[in-house]
Amino acid sequence: MITFSLEFKIHMKNDLFLELIITNKCNIRCPFCSVELGNKSMSSETLNNFHLFLRENREKIGNLIIDFFGGEPMIEFEKIKYFINQTNDLNIKYIIGTNAFYLDDEKIDFFHKNKVEIVVSVSSQTEDWIFKKIKKYSRQIFVNLVIIPREIEKYLDIFKRLYNIGIKNLFILPAFGILSWSESDLKDFEKFIFNIKEFRSAHKNENLRIETLRYYHQETLEKEFMIDWDGNVYFDKDPCLFLLENKVKLIKIKKPIGSIANKTLDINKLINKNGIKIINNDKKIIAEKLCFLRELIKINKILDLL
């Protein structure tokens, strides 16, 4: 589906962000995707348990964002529809990330009615017919522009194509983790960001919103969690940490903090920050020692230019 689970972490530091892996099924195999794809989906029983958990604890949570993720979450549209219909009185902000393959009028109408933000991922490998669909729904969606190293020279044209078909809300996300970035890639990316900055300045009166999506949101990390398709709940992880679990032993955050499937999730673990700062400290240690995280620091510095 999309690259990583951060496109949708543009939120305030006091919000609770829950990434709901409704399925790990996907109809596309993107070379930059870090998600472990499969053939599993969240059961209706587990989804209902989550609904009841939220209803019971809603007053304790405060501002709440739920991001439907995958896999390709549109594969389980009926379950998403059921869940939103069950929880739309709980003052929840919903987001869904998609490759747009299954997007149609029915889904657009439902998401619009329920104020769900739709974010479509686009890359240098997106097919022409998807652009036609993006054009049709340009006023109802955001676009997540996934930057693939070695193909960066294509992206200015892709950006202008999106602009010309009506996209005015766009996020820029470098595909990092699975794919490595060379010094040449970084130079090309810096040039691309400079061109985007110039374009935005030249169109400053057109309500054009261009944001960069970053890794390691220190101020929001403490309130981000992932609920997997089987109901297990984890501290949410940047994509690099999926890789690091197999490369170094400095951190171990793969153990779930609870489960909504068997009703063992304690609400206090979602709203209490105690213990998470250890992960922050470990990240700093890792960043000093691992080469590919040095690449990440360079990417973030380029994003700062925009």
C-alpha positions as MATLAB code, in Angstrom:
seq = 'MITFSLEFKIHMKNDLFLELIITNKCNIRCPFCSVELGNKSMSSETLNNFHLFLRENREKIGNLIIDFFGGEPMIEFEKIKYFINQTNDLNIKYIIGTNAFYLDDEKIDFFHKNKVEIVVSVSSQTEDWIFKKIKKYSRQIFVNLVIIPREIEKYLDIFKRLYNIGIKNLFILPAFGILSWSESDLKDFEKFIFNIKEFRSAHKNENLRIETLRYYHQETLEKEFMIDWDGNVYFDKDPCLFLLENKVKLIKIKKPIGSIANKTLDINKLINKNGIKIINNDKKIIAEKLCFLRELIKINKILDLL';
ca = [
       0.000    0.000    0.000;
       1.936    3.033    1.208;
       5.458    3.341    2.401;
       5.294    3.839    6.094;
       2.858    4.626    8.813;
       3.773    8.235    9.230;
       2.111   10.012    6.465;
      -0.739   10.529    8.724;
       1.084   11.685   11.862;
       0.526   15.341   11.139;
      -1.178   15.947   14.406;
      -0.864   17.863   17.621;
       1.336   16.497   20.375;
      -1.617   16.172   22.743;
      -3.585   13.936   20.375;
      -3.690   10.159   20.847;
      -2.856    8.560   17.479;
      -3.978    4.953   16.917;
      -2.890    3.235   13.732;
      -5.400    0.470   13.026;
      -4.055   -2.309   10.799;
      -7.408   -3.460    9.485;
      -5.670   -5.934    7.145;
      -2.214   -6.913    5.942;
      -3.589   -7.843    2.516;
      -2.554   -5.675   -0.426;
      -3.173   -5.808   -4.158;
       0.158   -4.104   -4.966;
       3.746   -4.986   -4.053;
       5.600   -1.685   -3.890;
       9.406   -2.100   -3.767;
       9.711    0.546   -1.054;
       7.086   -0.879    1.294;
       8.265   -1.923    4.776;
       4.969   -3.536    5.787;
       4.907   -7.308    6.315;
       2.121   -8.223    3.912;
       0.028  -11.368    4.153;
      -3.517  -12.661    3.926;
      -4.947  -11.678    7.309;
      -7.604   -9.187    8.358;
      -8.965   -8.044   11.695;
     -11.957  -10.129   12.714;
     -15.351   -8.526   13.236;
     -15.223   -9.638   16.878;
     -11.876   -7.917   17.491;
     -13.096   -4.789   15.736;
     -16.191   -4.738   17.912;
     -14.038   -5.181   21.014;
     -12.090   -2.104   19.931;
     -15.319   -0.165   19.504;
     -16.465   -1.146   23.005;
     -13.035   -0.300   24.459;
     -13.212    3.186   22.974;
     -16.779    3.722   24.118;
     -15.916    2.688   27.662;
     -12.782    4.868   27.849;
     -13.546    7.765   25.518;
     -13.677   10.431   28.222;
     -10.207    9.468   29.479;
      -8.507    9.740   26.097;
      -8.988   13.342   24.984;
      -8.321   14.157   21.327;
      -8.266   10.928   19.315;
      -7.105   10.134   15.770;
      -7.607    6.725   14.171;
      -5.639    5.934   11.013;
      -6.956    2.977    8.974;
      -3.885    1.300    7.562;
      -2.698   -1.919    5.966;
      -1.927   -3.559    3.681;
      -4.552   -1.850    1.583;
      -7.351   -0.932    4.010;
      -9.938   -0.430    1.246;
      -9.949   -4.210    0.841;
     -11.881   -4.264    4.126;
     -14.105   -1.277    3.372;
     -17.226   -2.951    4.804;
     -15.500   -3.453    8.160;
     -14.252    0.122    8.155;
     -17.752    1.322    7.311;
     -19.225   -0.739   10.154;
     -16.655    0.557   12.645;
     -17.173    4.205   11.718;
     -20.945    3.825   11.901;
     -20.537    2.361   15.391;
     -18.190    5.075   16.641;
     -19.185    8.249   14.802;
     -20.740    9.680   17.967;
     -17.417    9.483   19.848;
     -15.783   12.587   18.332;
     -12.959   10.718   16.599;
     -10.860   12.075   13.734;
     -10.483    9.405   11.049;
      -7.780    9.088    8.394;
      -7.309    6.410    5.750;
      -4.273    5.816    3.557;
      -4.801    4.063    0.241;
      -3.273    3.319   -3.140;
      -6.653    4.361   -4.674;
      -7.094    1.064   -6.533;
     -10.486    0.413   -4.894;
     -11.554    4.037   -4.534;
     -14.987    4.738   -6.036;
     -18.000    7.020   -5.647;
     -19.546    4.937   -2.863;
     -16.421    5.093   -0.727;
     -15.780    8.759   -1.442;
     -19.366    9.632   -0.466;
     -19.187    7.619    2.748;
     -15.834    9.069    3.807;
     -16.932   12.604    2.965;
     -20.144   12.186    4.963;
     -18.162   10.988    7.975;
     -15.330   13.531    7.598;
     -12.650   10.910    6.958;
      -9.427   12.320    5.500;
      -8.343   10.271    2.477;
      -4.642   10.180    1.666;
      -3.606    8.562   -1.623;
      -0.017    7.419   -2.068;
       1.648    8.283   -5.377;
       5.147    7.417   -6.554;
       7.162    7.206   -9.764;
       5.591    3.761  -10.239;
       1.964    4.890  -10.046;
       0.060    3.877  -13.183;
      -1.720    6.351  -15.454;
      -5.234    5.132  -14.675;
      -4.675    5.921  -10.982;
      -3.905    9.529  -11.943;
      -7.247    9.640  -13.749;
      -8.952    8.511  -10.559;
      -7.019   11.086   -8.534;
      -8.188   13.772  -10.956;
     -11.808   12.702  -10.485;
     -11.569   12.947   -6.703;
      -8.955   15.714   -6.442;
     -11.123   17.916   -4.221;
     -11.794   15.134   -1.717;
      -8.296   13.732   -1.179;
      -4.780   14.491   -0.045;
      -1.777   12.991   -1.838;
       1.236   11.415   -0.217;
       4.104   11.745   -2.723;
       6.515    8.882   -1.978;
      10.025    9.725   -3.215;
      11.997    6.723   -4.481;
      15.801    7.079   -4.651;
      17.347    6.592   -8.096;
      14.111    7.891   -9.642;
      14.042   11.400   -8.155;
      14.508   13.105  -11.520;
      10.956   11.995  -12.407;
       9.285   13.666   -9.460;
       9.099   17.289  -10.504;
       7.020   16.231  -13.507;
       4.887   14.014  -11.262;
       4.362   16.900   -8.862;
       3.309   19.231  -11.689;
       0.995   16.553  -13.061;
      -0.720   16.284   -9.687;
      -1.013   20.055   -9.495;
      -2.509   20.243  -12.994;
      -5.198   17.662  -12.177;
      -6.292   19.617   -9.132;
      -4.242   18.409   -6.172;
      -3.697   21.292   -3.757;
      -2.918   19.265   -0.595;
       0.254   17.233   -0.851;
       2.692   15.556    1.528;
       6.265   14.693    0.534;
       7.661   11.469    2.014;
      11.086   10.035    1.103;
      10.965    6.232    0.915;
      13.544    5.333    3.513;
      14.461    2.097    5.266;
      14.000   -0.634    2.683;
      15.752    1.470    0.027;
      19.116    3.128    0.656;
      19.994    6.690   -0.367;
      23.309    7.520   -2.025;
      24.991   10.918   -1.940;
      23.798   11.398   -5.510;
      20.217   10.673   -4.439;
      20.492   13.211   -1.648;
      21.752   15.875   -4.055;
      18.889   15.122   -6.453;
      16.409   15.270   -3.589;
      17.754   18.611   -2.393;
      17.357   19.980   -5.924;
      13.800   18.637   -6.047;
      12.914   20.280   -2.717;
      14.388   23.567   -3.930;
      12.242   23.385   -7.086;
       9.126   22.644   -5.030;
       9.899   25.589   -2.771;
      10.161   27.870   -5.794;
       6.926   26.487   -7.227;
       5.085   27.052   -3.959;
       6.377   30.607   -3.761;
       5.224   31.317   -7.325;
       1.738   29.974   -6.497;
       1.380   31.402   -2.994;
      -2.081   32.827   -3.716;
      -3.596   29.481   -4.736;
      -4.103   27.824   -1.320;
      -1.460   25.261   -2.207;
      -0.523   23.174    0.834;
       2.750   21.255    0.612;
       4.004   19.519    3.756;
       6.957   17.262    4.466;
       6.475   14.050    6.402;
       9.245   13.385    8.822;
      10.672   10.570   10.875;
      11.164   10.693   14.642;
       8.485   13.075   15.838;
       9.830   13.337   19.380;
       6.918   15.471   20.537;
       4.276   13.039   19.247;
       6.005    9.672   19.660;
       4.777    9.273   23.215;
       1.135    9.045   22.149;
       1.329    6.930   19.007;
       0.284    3.287   19.003;
      -0.303    0.555   16.439;
      -3.131   -1.982   16.671;
      -2.291   -4.976   14.510;
      -4.834   -7.074   12.605;
      -4.765   -9.716   15.388;
      -5.648   -7.140   18.056;
      -2.196   -6.810   19.608;
      -1.274   -3.250   20.536;
       2.263   -1.853   20.234;
       4.076    1.396   20.696;
       4.055    2.752   17.162;
       7.377    2.442   15.375;
       9.193    4.422   12.735;
      10.056    2.259    9.721;
      13.716    2.085   10.666;
      12.825    0.372   13.896;
      11.239   -2.532   12.021;
      14.637   -3.042   10.418;
      16.621   -2.405   13.571;
      14.898   -5.220   15.421;
      16.748   -7.633   13.165;
      20.030   -5.700   13.105;
      20.754   -4.617   16.657;
      19.743   -5.587   20.169;
      19.739   -2.124   21.687;
      15.965   -1.974   21.765;
      13.119   -4.400   21.969;
       9.690   -2.898   21.486;
       8.000   -5.708   19.579;
       6.262   -7.080   22.664;
       2.631   -5.927   22.716;
       1.443   -3.758   25.572;
      -1.954   -5.457   25.474;
      -4.614   -6.849   23.182;
      -8.074   -5.726   22.179;
      -8.812   -9.252   20.933;
      -8.597  -10.795   24.394;
      -9.499   -7.558   26.230;
      -6.158   -7.175   28.040;
      -5.389   -3.603   26.982;
      -5.142   -1.188   29.913;
      -6.254    2.326   28.954;
      -3.573    3.761   31.245;
      -0.881    2.394   28.925;
      -2.271    4.579   26.139;
      -2.603    7.772   28.131;
       0.363    7.421   30.493;
       3.759    8.460   29.080;
       5.843    6.575   31.655;
       8.419    4.255   30.145;
       8.354    5.466   26.553;
      11.259    7.865   26.932;
      13.564    4.853   27.172;
      12.809    4.210   23.506;
      13.689    7.820   22.686;
      17.048    7.424   24.403;
      17.739    4.176   22.577;
      16.989    5.852   19.270;
      19.645    8.456   19.974;
      22.202    5.767   20.666;
      21.284    3.936   17.466;
      21.398    7.094   15.389;
      25.013    7.639   16.450;
      26.130    4.141   15.491;
      24.253    3.014   12.389;
      25.105    4.288    8.938;
      21.640    4.132    7.424;
      20.259    6.316   10.187;
      22.884    8.898    9.307;
      21.238    8.909    5.882;
      17.955    9.588    7.637;
      19.417   12.612    9.416;
      20.589   13.974    6.065;
      17.129   13.441    4.547;
      15.477   15.301    7.406;
      17.880   18.223    6.985;
      16.870   18.477    3.335;
      13.194   18.389    4.292;
      13.896   21.322    6.599;
      14.708   23.407    3.510;
      11.047   23.388    2.518;
];
